[in-house]
Amino acid sequence: MNKCMIVLGLLLMTIASVQTACGTDDDPITEKPATPVPNPEGTGENDNSESGNDNKENNDNENNEGENKMNRNIIIHVGNRGFAATLEDNATARAFSALLPMTITMNEMNSNEKYHYLSESLPTDSYRPGTIRNGDLMLYGSSCVVLFYETFASPYSYTRIGQLNDPSGLASALGRGNVPVTFEINND
């Protein structure tokens, strides 16, 4: 009997320590790597959750009436080109729009995206989109803004910030190197 109690006690302590040491796949990664590691599949966290879906709906508008409404129209300037985009109606997009206007240098990765680590974390609600689309504006982790200029399949998780209304010409405007990009609210 004493031996069983000791084994049971050790088992319970092991389970408790494992549960406190491990997060869920939905926990945002808040540490930034010193340098992003290029990944042929695209940037994104490797989570083990079930396959995501391309048509995730965000129902974050329970209390978005009145003062929480925001202008969801932005312009993304690359060189002498301006691209109209529409932000999602979610906490991430609201936090992102509060940072605007801003000009950042976006770094090249995988010949399909540009990314930049913000100095602060944004709220996350990551999911696996399955397919990344040309013109998607996403958040990887909690502080990496990613602008995709190619369409491709991806197993990684992102939080959607917005989408360019017409991404035609985006790839050529962004080029193949690092590039300054300005994001601003479209007040028109």
Disulfide bonds with the S-S distance in Angstrom:
none
